[in-house]
Amino acid sequence: MRLDVTPSLDLAAYAFTHRIRVRFAETDAMSIVHHSNYLVYLEAARVEYLRELGRPYTDMRREGVDHAVLESFVQYRAPLRFDDELDVSLVLAATTRATFQIAYLLTVAGAVRATAVTAHGAVNMAGRPVRMPAWLLALGPARP
């Protein structure tokens, strides 16, 4: 799979926003958020988005479907710092029968700090590919 989604810089393009306050432990020796923590922020927003849809991640797993991260990309535009109130906005940007991509916009007080894309594959509990649940496919634009 290759990431082929370009995240929009327009907040109106996103379906959901989750706010996270940056913790001190997430910063590095330069007093900015360590790059690895951005992936944690993306995951937190994804999990909350599913909860907001009435489809908590735990319920999907009980139904026998998991969503493995296949690829991720983050473009860092400006640093995040301790105590920033970070808004992670996301939209389901592309789907196929077994994969989906999510685009993200990370902002603080409306200023863009990063954009990102993650690609996910639907798998069963043994890690074998399965078809994407129909309700998830219905949320986003399909790609051939």
CORDALIN-V809389 format. One line per field, one symbol per residue. phi: phi as a letter, one per 20 degrees, with the letter a starting at -180 (. if undefined). burial: b if it has 9 or more other C-alpha atoms within 8 Angstrom, else e. A space follows every 50 residues. Layout:
BEGIN
phi->???
burial->???
END
This chain:
BEGIN
phi->.cfcddffeegffdebccecefegfeedfemcffgffffffffgfgffff fffncggfffffencccffebbbcdedbfecgmfeeddebbfdaccfccb cddccdcclnefdacbbcdcdfcefenefcffggffgffcfecf
burial->eebebebeeeeeebbebbebebeeebbbeeebbbeebbeebbeebbbbbb beeebbbeebbeeebbeebbbbebeeeeebbbebbbbbbbbbbbbbebbb bbbbbbbbeeebbbbbbbbbbbbbbeeebbebeeeebeebbeee
END
